[in-house]
Amino acid sequence: MGRKEEVKAKITEMFNLPQDVVLNLPRLVLIGNLDLLIENHRGIIYYSPELIKVRIYHGLILIEGSELLIEELDKDTIVINGVLNDFSFKLD
């Protein structure tokens, strides 16, 4: 994290502001292992029924599973359905 991000993080903490908005962090909502909602994304990098790569501010989110389907996609939100086996972050 650079100096600018460190300052933003401290200000966010001091004033109790929502981190996802101020620091451009993704917000993930997982419902069991069947649905995943991702907010504050930067687009889809790769898509197949077994793997989806989603760009975020400081890297990627990798979603692995079977029968993965992008149910909804707009500039702020992605909804993924299917059998989710794993997801991880690859940060820059």
The first five atom37 places (N, CA, C, CB, O) and aatype in JSON, in Angstrom:
{
  "aatype": [12, 7, 1, 11, 6, 6, 19, 11, 0, 11, 9, 16, 6, 12, 13, 2, 10, 14, 5, 3, 19, 19, 10, 2, 10, 14, 1, 10, 19, 10, 9, 7, 2, 10, 3, 10, 10, 9, 6, 2, 8, 1, 7, 9, 9, 18, 18, 15, 14, 6, 10, 9, 11, 19, 1, 9, 18, 8, 7, 10, 9, 10, 9, 6, 7, 15, 6, 10, 10, 9, 6, 6, 10, 3, 11, 3, 16, 9, 19, 9, 2, 7, 19, 10, 2, 3, 13, 15, 13, 11, 10, 3],
  "atom_mask": [
    [1, 1, 1, 1, 1],
    [1, 1, 1, 0, 1],
    [1, 1, 1, 1, 1],
    [1, 1, 1, 1, 1],
    [1, 1, 1, 1, 1],
    [1, 1, 1, 1, 1],
    [1, 1, 1, 1, 1],
    [1, 1, 1, 1, 1],
    [1, 1, 1, 1, 1],
    [1, 1, 1, 1, 1],
    [1, 1, 1, 1, 1],
    [1, 1, 1, 1, 1],
    [1, 1, 1, 1, 1],
    [1, 1, 1, 1, 1],
    [1, 1, 1, 1, 1],
    [1, 1, 1, 1, 1],
    [1, 1, 1, 1, 1],
    [1, 1, 1, 1, 1],
    [1, 1, 1, 1, 1],
    [1, 1, 1, 1, 1],
    [1, 1, 1, 1, 1],
    [1, 1, 1, 1, 1],
    [1, 1, 1, 1, 1],
    [1, 1, 1, 1, 1],
    [1, 1, 1, 1, 1],
    [1, 1, 1, 1, 1],
    [1, 1, 1, 1, 1],
    [1, 1, 1, 1, 1],
    [1, 1, 1, 1, 1],
    [1, 1, 1, 1, 1],
    [1, 1, 1, 1, 1],
    [1, 1, 1, 0, 1],
    [1, 1, 1, 1, 1],
    [1, 1, 1, 1, 1],
    [1, 1, 1, 1, 1],
    [1, 1, 1, 1, 1],
    [1, 1, 1, 1, 1],
    [1, 1, 1, 1, 1],
    [1, 1, 1, 1, 1],
    [1, 1, 1, 1, 1],
    [1, 1, 1, 1, 1],
    [1, 1, 1, 1, 1],
    [1, 1, 1, 0, 1],
    [1, 1, 1, 1, 1],
    [1, 1, 1, 1, 1],
    [1, 1, 1, 1, 1],
    [1, 1, 1, 1, 1],
    [1, 1, 1, 1, 1],
    [1, 1, 1, 1, 1],
    [1, 1, 1, 1, 1],
    [1, 1, 1, 1, 1],
    [1, 1, 1, 1, 1],
    [1, 1, 1, 1, 1],
    [1, 1, 1, 1, 1],
    [1, 1, 1, 1, 1],
    [1, 1, 1, 1, 1],
    [1, 1, 1, 1, 1],
    [1, 1, 1, 1, 1],
    [1, 1, 1, 0, 1],
    [1, 1, 1, 1, 1],
    [1, 1, 1, 1, 1],
    [1, 1, 1, 1, 1],
    [1, 1, 1, 1, 1],
    [1, 1, 1, 1, 1],
    [1, 1, 1, 0, 1],
    [1, 1, 1, 1, 1],
    [1, 1, 1, 1, 1],
    [1, 1, 1, 1, 1],
    [1, 1, 1, 1, 1],
    [1, 1, 1, 1, 1],
    [1, 1, 1, 1, 1],
    [1, 1, 1, 1, 1],
    [1, 1, 1, 1, 1],
    [1, 1, 1, 1, 1],
    [1, 1, 1, 1, 1],
    [1, 1, 1, 1, 1],
    [1, 1, 1, 1, 1],
    [1, 1, 1, 1, 1],
    [1, 1, 1, 1, 1],
    [1, 1, 1, 1, 1],
    [1, 1, 1, 1, 1],
    [1, 1, 1, 0, 1],
    [1, 1, 1, 1, 1],
    [1, 1, 1, 1, 1],
    [1, 1, 1, 1, 1],
    [1, 1, 1, 1, 1],
    [1, 1, 1, 1, 1],
    [1, 1, 1, 1, 1],
    [1, 1, 1, 1, 1],
    [1, 1, 1, 1, 1],
    [1, 1, 1, 1, 1],
    [1, 1, 1, 1, 1]
  ],
  "atom_positions": [
    [[0.85, -1.17, 0.0], [0.0, 0.0, 0.0], [0.89, 1.24, 0.0], [-0.96, 0.0, 1.22], [1.82, 1.34, 0.8]],
    [[0.61, 2.17, -0.89], [1.4, 3.38, -0.99], [1.06, 4.39, 0.09], [0.0, 0.0, 0.0], [0.12, 4.19, 0.87]],
    [[1.81, 5.45, 0.14], [1.63, 6.49, 1.16], [0.23, 7.1, 1.1], [2.69, 7.6, 0.99], [-0.41, 7.32, 2.13]],
    [[-0.25, 7.36, -0.11], [-1.57, 7.96, -0.28], [-2.66, 7.04, 0.28], [-1.84, 8.26, -1.76], [-3.58, 7.5, 0.95]],
    [[-2.56, 5.73, 0.0], [-3.54, 4.77, 0.5], [-3.48, 4.65, 2.02], [-3.32, 3.4, -0.14], [-4.51, 4.48, 2.67]],
    [[-2.26, 4.74, 2.59], [-2.11, 4.69, 4.04], [-2.81, 5.87, 4.71], [-0.62, 4.68, 4.42], [-3.46, 5.71, 5.74]],
    [[-2.68, 7.05, 4.13], [-3.34, 8.24, 4.67], [-4.86, 8.08, 4.58], [-2.88, 9.52, 3.92], [-5.58, 8.39, 5.53]],
    [[-5.33, 7.6, 3.44], [-6.77, 7.38, 3.29], [-7.28, 6.38, 4.32], [-7.09, 6.88, 1.87], [-8.35, 6.57, 4.89]],
    [[-6.52, 5.32, 4.55], [-6.93, 4.3, 5.52], [-7.02, 4.88, 6.93], [-5.95, 3.11, 5.5], [-7.95, 4.56, 7.67]],
    [[-6.07, 5.73, 7.3], [-6.09, 6.35, 8.63], [-7.27, 7.3, 8.79], [-4.78, 7.09, 8.9], [-7.93, 7.32, 9.83]],
    [[-7.53, 8.09, 7.76], [-8.66, 9.02, 7.79], [-9.98, 8.24, 7.86], [-8.65, 9.95, 6.55], [-10.89, 8.61, 8.61]],
    [[-10.07, 7.18, 7.09], [-11.26, 6.34, 7.1], [-11.51, 5.78, 8.49], [-11.12, 5.19, 6.09], [-12.65, 5.77, 8.97]],
    [[-10.46, 5.32, 9.14], [-10.58, 4.77, 10.49], [-10.96, 5.85, 11.5], [-9.28, 4.1, 10.91], [-11.83, 5.63, 12.34]],
    [[-10.31, 7.02, 11.42], [-10.58, 8.1, 12.37], [-12.03, 8.58, 12.33], [-9.66, 9.27, 12.1], [-12.65, 8.83, 13.36]],
    [[-12.58, 8.7, 11.11], [-13.93, 9.24, 10.95], [-14.98, 8.14, 10.77], [-13.96, 10.18, 9.76], [-16.15, 8.43, 10.5]],
    [[-14.56, 6.88, 10.93], [-15.48, 5.75, 10.83], [-16.26, 5.76, 9.51], [-16.45, 5.77, 12.0], [-17.48, 5.58, 9.5]],
    [[-15.55, 5.97, 8.4], [-16.15, 5.99, 7.07], [-16.14, 4.57, 6.49], [-15.4, 6.97, 6.14], [-15.31, 3.76, 6.89]],
    [[-17.03, 4.27, 5.55], [-17.04, 2.93, 4.94], [-15.79, 2.7, 4.1], [-18.29, 2.74, 4.08], [-15.54, 3.43, 3.14]],
    [[-15.01, 1.69, 4.46], [-13.74, 1.43, 3.78], [-13.91, 1.06, 2.32], [-13.0, 0.32, 4.48], [-13.11, 1.47, 1.48]],
    [[-14.96, 0.3, 1.99], [-15.12, -0.12, 0.61], [-15.29, 1.06, -0.33], [-16.31, -1.05, 0.48], [-14.83, 1.01, -1.47]],
    [[-15.94, 2.12, 0.12], [-16.16, 3.3, -0.72], [-14.91, 4.16, -0.8], [-17.34, 4.12, -0.18], [-14.48, 4.53, -1.9]],
    [[-14.32, 4.49, 0.33], [-13.19, 5.41, 0.37], [-11.92, 4.79, -0.21], [-12.93, 5.85, 1.8], [-11.17, 5.48, -0.9]],
    [[-11.68, 3.51, 0.05], [-10.44, 2.88, -0.37], [-10.59, 2.05, -1.65], [-9.92, 1.99, 0.73], [-9.67, 1.32, -2.02]],
    [[-11.73, 2.15, -2.34], [-11.99, 1.4, -3.57], [-11.87, -0.11, -3.36], [-11.04, 1.84, -4.66], [-11.39, -0.82, -4.24]],
    [[-12.31, -0.6, -2.21], [-12.26, -2.02, -1.91], [-13.51, -2.72, -2.44], [-12.1, -2.26, -0.41], [-14.59, -2.13, -2.44]],
    [[-13.36, -3.96, -2.88], [-14.55, -4.69, -3.32], [-15.39, -5.12, -2.12], [-14.15, -5.93, -4.16], [-14.87, -5.31, -1.02]],
    [[-16.68, -5.25, -2.35], [-17.59, -5.77, -1.33], [-18.13, -7.08, -1.88], [-18.75, -4.74, -0.98], [-18.71, -7.11, -2.96]],
    [[-17.95, -8.17, -1.12], [-18.4, -9.48, -1.56], [-19.48, -9.99, -0.62], [-17.22, -10.47, -1.6], [-19.37, -9.9, 0.6]],
    [[-20.54, -10.54, -1.22], [-21.61, -11.17, -0.45], [-21.73, -12.59, -0.99], [-22.98, -10.38, -0.56], [-22.05, -12.8, -2.16]],
    [[-21.47, -13.57, -0.12], [-21.5, -14.97, -0.5], [-22.72, -15.62, 0.14], [-20.19, -15.7, -0.08], [-22.92, -15.51, 1.35]],
    [[-23.52, -16.29, -0.67], [-24.69, -17.0, -0.17], [-24.43, -18.48, -0.36], [-26.01, -16.54, -0.9], [-24.52, -19.01, -1.46]],
    [[-24.11, -19.14, 0.75], [-23.72, -20.55, 0.68], [-22.56, -20.71, -0.26], [0.0, 0.0, 0.0], [-21.61, -19.92, -0.23]],
    [[-22.61, -21.72, -1.1], [-21.6, -21.86, -2.14], [-22.25, -21.79, -3.52], [-20.82, -23.2, -1.97], [-21.75, -22.35, -4.5]],
    [[-23.4, -21.07, -3.58], [-24.16, -21.02, -4.83], [-24.23, -19.65, -5.49], [-25.54, -21.48, -4.57], [-24.4, -19.57, -6.71]],
    [[-24.09, -18.58, -4.74], [-24.19, -17.23, -5.29], [-23.11, -16.34, -4.7], [-25.59, -16.63, -5.02], [-22.79, -16.42, -3.52]],
    [[-22.55, -15.48, -5.54], [-21.56, -14.51, -5.1], [-21.87, -13.17, -5.75], [-20.11, -14.98, -5.45], [-21.98, -13.08, -6.98]],
    [[-22.01, -12.14, -4.94], [-22.23, -10.78, -5.42], [-20.94, -10.01, -5.17], [-23.47, -10.08, -4.71], [-20.43, -10.01, -4.05]],
    [[-20.42, -9.35, -6.19], [-19.21, -8.53, -6.05], [-19.57, -7.11, -6.45], [-18.03, -9.08, -6.93], [-20.05, -6.87, -7.56]],
    [[-19.34, -6.17, -5.54], [-19.55, -4.75, -5.83], [-18.19, -4.06, -5.91], [-20.45, -4.09, -4.75], [-17.22, -4.52, -5.31]],
    [[-18.14, -2.97, -6.63], [-16.93, -2.15, -6.78], [-15.83, -2.9, -7.53], [-16.43, -1.71, -5.41], [-14.67, -2.92, -7.11]],
    [[-16.2, -3.52, -8.65], [-15.24, -4.24, -9.47], [-14.76, -3.34, -10.62], [-15.86, -5.54, -10.03], [-15.27, -2.23, -10.82]],
    [[-13.78, -3.83, -11.35], [-13.24, -3.08, -12.49], [-13.35, -3.85, -13.8], [-11.79, -2.74, -12.23], [-12.71, -3.48, -14.79]],
    [[-14.16, -4.91, -13.83], [-14.39, -5.65, -15.06], [-13.97, -7.1, -14.97], [0.0, 0.0, 0.0], [-13.3, -7.52, -14.03]],
    [[-14.39, -7.87, -15.97], [-14.07, -9.29, -16.04], [-12.86, -9.48, -16.95], [-15.29, -10.12, -16.55], [-12.81, -8.95, -18.06]],
    [[-11.88, -10.23, -16.46], [-10.65, -10.5, -17.21], [-10.76, -11.83, -17.96], [-9.44, -10.52, -16.25], [-10.31, -11.94, -19.1]],
    [[-11.37, -12.83, -17.32], [-11.48, -14.16, -17.91], [-12.78, -14.79, -17.44], [-10.26, -15.06, -17.54], [-13.2, -14.59, -16.29]],
    [[-13.43, -15.55, -18.33], [-14.69, -16.18, -17.97], [-14.81, -17.55, -18.62], [-15.87, -15.31, -18.38], [-14.71, -17.68, -19.84]],
    [[-15.02, -18.58, -17.81], [-15.35, -19.92, -18.28], [-16.26, -20.54, -17.22], [-14.04, -20.8, -18.51], [-16.39, -19.98, -16.13]],
    [[-16.9, -21.67, -17.51], [-17.78, -22.3, -16.5], [-17.04, -22.81, -15.26], [-18.52, -23.46, -17.13], [-17.67, -23.13, -14.26]],
    [[-15.7, -22.87, -15.31], [-14.92, -23.35, -14.17], [-14.11, -22.26, -13.47], [-13.99, -24.43, -14.63], [-13.69, -22.45, -12.33]],
    [[-13.89, -21.11, -14.13], [-13.04, -20.06, -13.57], [-13.49, -18.69, -14.07], [-11.55, -20.3, -13.93], [-13.73, -18.49, -15.26]],
    [[-13.59, -17.75, -13.14], [-13.88, -16.36, -13.49], [-12.84, -15.49, -12.79], [-15.36, -15.95, -13.09], [-12.6, -15.63, -11.59]],
    [[-12.22, -14.59, -13.56], [-11.25, -13.64, -13.0], [-11.86, -12.25, -13.11], [-9.86, -13.71, -13.75], [-12.23, -11.8, -14.19]],
    [[-11.96, -11.57, -11.96], [-12.56, -10.25, -11.89], [-11.5, -9.25, -11.44], [-13.78, -10.23, -10.94], [-10.85, -9.46, -10.41]],
    [[-11.33, -8.18, -12.19], [-10.37, -7.13, -11.83], [-10.94, -6.29, -10.7], [-10.04, -6.22, -13.05], [-12.11, -5.91, -10.72]],
    [[-10.1, -6.01, -9.7], [-10.44, -5.08, -8.62], [-9.35, -4.02, -8.57], [-10.58, -5.83, -7.24], [-8.37, -4.1, -9.32]],
    [[-9.5, -3.04, -7.7], [-8.6, -1.88, -7.67], [-7.13, -2.27, -7.54], [-8.99, -0.97, -6.53], [-6.29, -1.71, -8.24]],
    [[-6.8, -3.21, -6.67], [-5.4, -3.58, -6.45], [-5.1, -5.02, -6.86], [-5.04, -3.39, -5.0], [-4.23, -5.64, -6.25]],
    [[-5.8, -5.57, -7.87], [-5.49, -6.93, -8.28], [-6.67, -7.65, -8.91], [0.0, 0.0, 0.0], [-7.43, -7.08, -9.69]],
    [[-6.82, -8.94, -8.54], [-7.85, -9.79, -9.11], [-8.55, -10.59, -8.01], [-7.26, -10.73, -10.15], [-7.98, -10.85, -6.95]],
    [[-9.79, -10.98, -8.29], [-10.48, -12.0, -7.51], [-10.63, -13.19, -8.45], [-11.88, -11.49, -6.95], [-11.14, -13.05, -9.56]],
    [[-10.21, -14.36, -8.01], [-10.33, -15.59, -8.78], [-11.45, -16.43, -8.16], [-8.98, -16.39, -8.82], [-11.41, -16.74, -6.97]],
    [[-12.44, -16.79, -8.97], [-13.56, -17.6, -8.51], [-13.49, -18.93, -9.25], [-14.94, -16.88, -8.75], [-13.52, -18.96, -10.48]],
    [[-13.4, -20.03, -8.5], [-13.32, -21.35, -9.1], [-14.55, -22.16, -8.71], [-12.02, -22.08, -8.66], [-15.06, -22.02, -7.6]],
    [[-15.02, -22.99, -9.63], [-16.18, -23.82, -9.35], [-16.6, -24.58, -10.58], [0.0, 0.0, 0.0], [-15.8, -24.86, -11.47]],
    [[-17.88, -24.93, -10.61], [-18.44, -25.61, -11.78], [-19.77, -24.98, -12.14], [-18.6, -27.13, -11.51], [-20.5, -24.48, -11.27]],
    [[-20.07, -25.01, -13.41], [-21.3, -24.42, -13.94], [-21.45, -22.94, -13.54], [-22.52, -25.21, -13.45], [-22.55, -22.46, -13.27]],
    [[-20.32, -22.22, -13.5], [-20.35, -20.8, -13.13], [-21.01, -20.0, -14.25], [-18.92, -20.26, -12.86], [-20.75, -20.19, -15.43]],
    [[-21.87, -19.11, -13.84], [-22.64, -18.3, -14.77], [-22.73, -16.88, -14.24], [-24.06, -18.91, -15.0], [-23.06, -16.67, -13.07]],
    [[-22.45, -15.91, -15.08], [-22.62, -14.51, -14.69], [-24.09, -14.16, -14.93], [-21.66, -13.55, -15.49], [-24.53, -13.99, -16.07]],
    [[-24.82, -14.05, -13.83], [-26.26, -13.77, -13.92], [-26.54, -12.3, -14.18], [-26.96, -14.21, -12.65], [-27.48, -11.95, -14.89]],
    [[-25.72, -11.45, -13.58], [-25.92, -10.0, -13.72], [-24.56, -9.32, -13.8], [-26.76, -9.44, -12.54], [-23.63, -9.68, -13.09]],
    [[-24.47, -8.32, -14.66], [-23.23, -7.57, -14.81], [-23.58, -6.13, -15.16], [-22.32, -8.19, -15.91], [-24.24, -5.87, -16.16]],
    [[-23.13, -5.2, -14.33], [-23.22, -3.79, -14.68], [-21.94, -3.12, -14.22], [-24.47, -3.12, -14.04], [-21.01, -3.8, -13.77]],
    [[-21.86, -1.82, -14.32], [-20.59, -1.14, -14.06], [-20.12, -1.26, -12.62], [-20.7, 0.3, -14.42], [-18.93, -1.08, -12.35]],
    [[-21.01, -1.55, -11.66], [-20.63, -1.64, -10.26], [-20.77, -3.03, -9.66], [-21.45, -0.69, -9.47], [-20.13, -3.33, -8.65]],
    [[-21.6, -3.89, -10.25], [-21.99, -5.14, -9.61], [-21.89, -6.33, -10.56], [-23.4, -5.03, -9.08], [-22.2, -6.23, -11.75]],
    [[-21.43, -7.45, -10.02], [-21.44, -8.73, -10.72], [-22.13, -9.74, -9.8], [-19.98, -9.21, -11.11], [-21.84, -9.79, -8.61]],
    [[-23.04, -10.53, -10.35], [-23.66, -11.63, -9.62], [-23.29, -12.92, -10.34], [-25.22, -11.46, -9.5], [-23.57, -13.08, -11.53]],
    [[-22.66, -13.84, -9.6], [-22.2, -15.11, -10.16], [-22.97, -16.24, -9.49], [-20.66, -15.28, -9.97], [-23.07, -16.3, -8.26]],
    [[-23.52, -17.15, -10.31], [-24.22, -18.33, -9.82], [-23.45, -19.57, -10.23], [-25.68, -18.39, -10.36], [-22.64, -19.52, -11.16]],
    [[-23.69, -20.66, -9.55], [-23.07, -21.94, -9.86], [-22.6, -22.59, -8.58], [0.0, 0.0, 0.0], [-22.96, -22.15, -7.49]],
    [[-21.8, -23.62, -8.71], [-21.23, -24.27, -7.54], [-19.86, -23.67, -7.31], [-21.15, -25.84, -7.72], [-18.91, -23.95, -8.04]],
    [[-19.75, -22.83, -6.29], [-18.5, -22.14, -5.99], [-17.65, -23.01, -5.07], [-18.78, -20.76, -5.34], [-18.07, -23.35, -3.96]],
    [[-16.46, -23.37, -5.53], [-15.56, -24.2, -4.74], [-14.52, -23.38, -3.98], [-14.86, -25.2, -5.62], [-14.11, -23.75, -2.89]],
    [[-14.1, -22.26, -4.58], [-13.03, -21.48, -3.98], [-13.01, -20.08, -4.59], [-11.66, -22.18, -4.18], [-13.36, -19.9, -5.76]],
    [[-12.61, -19.11, -3.8], [-12.28, -17.81, -4.36], [-11.1, -17.26, -3.6], [-13.49, -16.83, -4.31], [-10.94, -17.52, -2.4]],
    [[-10.27, -16.5, -4.31], [-9.05, -15.97, -3.69], [-8.72, -14.61, -4.32], [-7.84, -16.96, -3.86], [-9.27, -14.23, -5.36]],
    [[-7.81, -13.91, -3.67], [-7.36, -12.61, -4.13], [-5.92, -12.72, -4.61], [-7.49, -11.55, -3.0], [-5.1, -13.38, -3.97]],
    [[-5.62, -12.08, -5.73], [-4.25, -11.9, -6.2], [-4.03, -10.4, -6.23], [-3.99, -12.57, -7.63], [-4.55, -9.72, -7.11]],
    [[-3.27, -9.89, -5.28], [-3.07, -8.46, -5.17], [-1.79, -8.03, -5.87], [-3.03, -8.04, -3.7], [-0.8, -8.76, -5.89]],
    [[-1.84, -6.81, -6.45], [-0.67, -6.24, -7.15], [0.43, -5.91, -6.16], [-1.06, -4.98, -7.95], [1.49, -5.43, -6.56]]
  ]
}
